[in-house]
Amino acid sequence: MNKYGIRMFAAGWFTAACIVLIYQWLFAVDQGKTSASTHPAPQENAGSAAADMSEDNMISLLEQGGYVVAEKTNTASTSSNSDTDEKYEEPPYQAVLHIESGMTSSETAAILQRLKLIDDVAAFENSLREQEAATSIQAGFYDLHSNMTAEEIITSITN
C-alpha cells in the first residue's frame, strides 16, 4: 500500500467515526429520557413502594423483568424434605494424577487426598502395603475418577 492508499484508509475511518458520533448526537435516546414503561425510574423510597404493592403486582413485575417466581408450595416442599438432601451425592469428576520418578507412596497418597480421590492417607497406605504395591508405583500421568475405589486407584498407578 502506498502513501495515497494509507491516507484514503485513514480518511475512511475518520468519516465513519464522524457519522457514528453525529447519529448518536442527533438520534440516540438519552439515558435519563427513556420511557417509564420500558425502564422504570428508580424510586427514592423503594421500601415503601414495595410495601404498597400487592403480591400479584410484585410477581407480575418480576416476571416482566425476566425473573422466575417460585410458588410457596414449591419452596415449602423443598425445604422440609431433608431426605433428599442426605441422599444427594456429588457427581463424579475426573482428575489427572502426575506421579514423578522418585516419589514415595506417602507423597502419592497426599496428592490423592488433595485431589479428593481418597479420604484417608493412612488407610490408602495400608492398602498399598497389604497389596505389596508400595514399591510398584509407576511414574506417569493417570486419569482417575472420584468414584474409583482405593483398590482401583492402586491397580491404575501400579500397572
C-alpha positions as CSV (number, residue, x, y, z in Angstrom):
1,M,0.0,0.0,0.0
2,N,1.4,3.4,-1.0
3,K,1.1,6.7,0.8
4,Y,-2.1,7.7,-1.0
5,G,-3.8,4.4,-0.1
6,I,-2.9,4.8,3.6
7,R,-4.4,8.3,3.6
8,M,-7.6,7.2,2.0
9,F,-7.9,4.3,4.5
10,A,-7.4,6.8,7.4
11,A,-10.0,9.2,5.8
12,G,-12.5,6.4,5.6
13,W,-12.1,5.6,9.3
14,F,-12.4,9.2,10.2
15,T,-15.6,9.6,8.2
16,A,-17.1,6.5,9.7
17,A,-16.3,7.8,13.2
18,C,-17.9,11.2,12.4
19,I,-21.1,9.5,11.1
20,V,-21.4,7.4,14.3
21,L,-21.0,10.5,16.5
22,I,-23.5,12.5,14.6
23,Y,-26.0,9.7,14.7
24,Q,-25.6,9.4,18.5
25,W,-25.9,13.1,19.0
26,L,-29.0,13.5,16.8
27,F,-30.9,10.3,17.1
28,A,-29.9,8.3,20.2
29,V,-32.2,8.5,23.2
30,D,-30.6,9.9,26.3
31,Q,-30.4,7.6,29.3
32,G,-32.4,9.9,31.5
33,K,-35.2,10.3,28.9
34,T,-36.3,6.6,28.5
35,S,-39.9,5.9,28.8
36,A,-41.2,4.6,32.1
37,S,-42.9,1.6,30.6
38,T,-39.7,0.0,29.4
39,H,-37.3,1.2,32.1
40,P,-39.0,2.2,35.4
41,A,-37.3,5.1,37.1
42,P,-35.7,4.4,40.4
43,Q,-37.8,5.5,43.3
44,E,-36.3,7.4,46.2
45,N,-38.1,5.2,48.8
46,A,-38.3,1.8,47.2
47,G,-39.2,0.1,50.5
48,S,-42.4,2.0,50.9
49,A,-43.3,1.5,47.3
50,A,-42.8,-2.3,47.6
51,A,-45.0,-2.3,50.8
52,D,-47.8,-0.5,48.8
53,M,-47.8,-3.1,46.0
54,S,-49.9,-6.2,46.2
55,E,-48.2,-9.7,45.9
56,D,-49.7,-10.3,42.5
57,N,-48.3,-6.9,41.2
58,M,-44.9,-7.8,42.5
59,I,-44.9,-11.2,40.9
60,S,-46.0,-9.8,37.6
61,L,-43.4,-7.0,37.7
62,L,-40.6,-9.6,38.5
63,E,-41.9,-11.9,35.7
64,Q,-41.8,-9.0,33.2
65,G,-38.2,-8.4,34.2
66,G,-37.3,-12.0,33.3
67,Y,-37.3,-13.5,36.8
68,V,-38.9,-16.8,37.7
69,V,-41.0,-16.7,40.8
70,A,-41.4,-19.9,42.8
71,E,-44.7,-20.7,44.4
72,K,-45.0,-21.1,48.1
73,T,-45.8,-24.8,47.8
74,N,-42.6,-25.5,46.0
75,T,-40.4,-23.7,48.5
76,A,-42.1,-25.4,51.5
77,S,-41.7,-28.9,50.0
78,T,-38.1,-28.5,49.1
79,S,-37.1,-27.0,52.5
80,S,-38.9,-29.6,54.5
81,N,-37.7,-32.6,52.6
82,S,-34.4,-33.4,54.3
83,D,-34.3,-37.0,53.0
84,T,-33.3,-35.8,49.5
85,D,-30.5,-33.6,50.9
86,E,-29.0,-36.6,52.7
87,K,-29.2,-38.8,49.6
88,Y,-27.5,-36.2,47.4
89,E,-24.1,-37.2,46.2
90,E,-21.6,-35.1,44.3
91,P,-21.4,-36.0,40.6
92,P,-18.2,-37.9,39.8
93,Y,-15.3,-35.9,38.4
94,Q,-12.1,-36.7,36.7
95,A,-8.6,-35.8,37.9
96,V,-5.2,-36.3,36.4
97,L,-2.6,-37.6,38.7
98,H,1.1,-36.9,37.9
99,I,3.5,-39.2,39.7
100,E,7.1,-38.1,39.2
101,S,10.0,-40.5,39.3
102,G,11.3,-41.0,42.9
103,M,8.0,-40.0,44.6
104,T,7.2,-42.0,47.7
105,S,3.9,-43.7,48.4
106,S,3.2,-41.2,51.1
107,E,3.6,-38.3,48.7
108,T,1.4,-40.0,46.2
109,A,-1.3,-40.6,48.9
110,A,-1.1,-37.0,50.0
111,I,-1.7,-35.8,46.4
112,L,-4.6,-38.2,46.0
113,Q,-6.2,-36.7,49.2
114,R,-5.7,-33.2,47.9
115,L,-7.5,-34.3,44.7
116,K,-10.3,-35.6,46.9
117,L,-9.9,-39.1,45.4
118,I,-9.2,-40.7,48.8
119,D,-10.4,-39.8,52.3
120,D,-7.7,-41.1,54.5
121,V,-4.0,-41.2,53.6
122,A,-3.1,-43.8,56.3
123,A,-5.8,-46.2,55.1
124,F,-4.6,-45.8,51.5
125,E,-1.0,-46.5,52.6
126,N,-2.2,-49.6,54.5
127,S,-4.0,-50.8,51.4
128,L,-0.7,-50.3,49.4
129,R,1.2,-52.3,52.0
130,E,-1.4,-55.1,52.1
131,Q,-1.3,-55.5,48.3
132,E,2.5,-55.2,48.4
133,A,2.3,-52.4,45.9
134,A,4.0,-49.6,47.8
135,T,7.2,-50.1,45.8
136,S,5.4,-50.8,42.5
137,I,4.0,-47.3,41.8
138,Q,4.9,-46.2,38.3
139,A,5.8,-42.7,37.3
140,G,3.5,-41.1,34.8
141,F,0.1,-39.4,34.2
142,Y,-3.1,-41.2,35.3
143,D,-6.7,-40.3,34.6
144,L,-8.6,-41.1,37.8
145,H,-12.2,-40.7,38.7
146,S,-13.7,-39.7,42.1
147,N,-15.9,-42.7,42.1
148,M,-12.9,-45.2,41.9
149,T,-12.2,-47.3,45.0
150,A,-8.7,-47.3,46.6
151,E,-8.0,-50.7,45.0
152,E,-8.9,-49.4,41.6
153,I,-6.6,-46.5,42.1
154,I,-3.8,-48.8,43.2
155,T,-4.3,-51.0,40.2
156,S,-4.1,-48.0,37.9
157,I,-0.9,-46.5,39.3
158,T,1.0,-49.8,39.7
159,N,0.4,-51.2,36.2
